[in-house]
Amino acid sequence: MSEHGKLSYVEFPASDLEATKAFFVAVFDWSFTDYGPDYTSFSDQGLNGGFYKSGLKSLTENGSALLVLYSRDLEQTLDTVTQSGGTVVKPIFSFPGGRRFHFTEPSGNEFAVWSESDA
């Protein structure tokens, strides 16, 4: 249920909706619902959202917000990202509280994946 004043939905551009959907299915086991040829949505991923047909990209170098996913096994997720058509744009690095890497999916949107630091 949506709560007043809380984040509820996020949307991203995607130049290739089919490639973007296939990537997120392969890497993160997402499922999608299509709403015509120019829009697809995802749910139950911590935050619901969708991708709309567009040649634009969401990149931090352009000031875009960065959505960060969690992984129990950062190296395995990095391998799956690259094997599924993603491009690592920032290799694994440490930050206070964990480690993460940034990648772009097939339509060029930038995301990150984080994990706790190894003890």
C-alpha positions in Angstrom: 0.0 0.0 0.0 1.3 3.4 -0.9 2.1 5.8 2.0 1.7 9.6 1.8 5.1 11.2 1.2 7.0 8.0 0.6 8.7 6.9 -2.6 6.3 4.7 -4.5 7.5 4.3 -8.1 10.5 5.0 -10.3 10.8 5.2 -14.1 13.7 4.8 -16.4 14.2 5.4 -20.1 15.1 2.4 -22.3 16.2 2.4 -25.9 15.8 -1.4 -26.1 13.0 -2.6 -23.8 13.4 -6.2 -24.7 17.1 -6.3 -24.0 16.6 -4.4 -20.8 13.9 -6.8 -19.6 16.0 -9.8 -20.6 19.0 -8.4 -18.6 17.0 -7.8 -15.4 15.3 -11.2 -15.6 18.7 -13.0 -16.1 20.6 -11.1 -13.5 18.1 -10.3 -10.7 15.1 -12.6 -11.6 12.8 -9.7 -12.1 9.4 -10.1 -13.8 7.7 -7.6 -16.0 4.2 -6.6 -17.2 4.0 -4.9 -20.6 1.7 -2.0 -21.2 1.8 -1.7 -25.0 5.0 -1.6 -27.0 6.6 1.4 -25.3 6.2 0.6 -21.6 7.0 -2.2 -19.2 6.7 -2.3 -15.4 8.4 -4.3 -12.6 7.2 -4.8 -9.0 8.2 -6.5 -5.8 11.8 -5.3 -6.1 11.9 -3.1 -3.1 10.5 -0.2 -5.1 8.1 -0.7 -8.0 8.8 1.0 -11.3 9.0 0.8 -15.1 10.9 1.4 -18.3 9.6 3.6 -21.1 10.8 3.7 -24.7 13.3 6.5 -25.1 16.8 7.1 -26.4 17.7 8.9 -23.1 19.9 7.3 -20.4 20.0 7.7 -16.6 23.7 8.3 -15.7 25.2 9.7 -12.6 27.7 11.8 -14.7 24.6 13.6 -15.9 23.3 14.2 -12.4 20.8 11.3 -12.4 19.8 9.5 -9.2 21.5 6.2 -8.6 19.5 3.2 -7.6 21.6 0.7 -5.7 20.6 -3.0 -5.5 21.8 -5.4 -2.7 23.7 -8.7 -3.3 24.8 -11.4 -0.9 27.7 -12.3 -3.3 29.1 -9.2 -5.0 31.6 -11.0 -7.2 29.0 -13.5 -8.5 26.6 -10.6 -9.2 29.3 -8.8 -11.1 30.0 -11.9 -13.2 26.3 -12.3 -13.9 26.0 -8.7 -14.9 28.8 -8.9 -17.4 27.7 -12.3 -18.8 24.2 -11.0 -19.3 25.2 -7.9 -21.4 25.9 -5.3 -18.7 29.0 -3.1 -18.7 30.9 -2.4 -15.4 31.6 1.3 -15.3 33.1 1.4 -11.8 34.8 -1.8 -10.6 34.3 -3.1 -7.1 35.4 -0.5 -4.5 35.1 -0.2 -0.7 33.1 2.5 1.1 32.3 2.8 4.8 30.0 -0.2 5.5 30.5 -2.2 2.4 31.7 -2.6 -1.2 30.0 -1.9 -4.5 30.3 -1.6 -8.2 28.4 0.4 -10.9 27.2 -0.9 -14.2 25.1 0.0 -17.1 22.3 -2.3 -18.4 21.8 -2.8 -22.2 19.8 0.5 -22.6 22.7 2.4 -20.9 21.1 3.2 -17.6 23.5 3.2 -14.6 22.8 1.2 -11.5 25.0 0.0 -8.6 25.2 -3.2 -6.5 26.4 -3.2 -2.9 27.3 -5.8 -0.3 28.6 -5.8 3.2 32.4 -5.7 3.7 34.0 -9.1 4.2 34.7 -9.6 7.9 
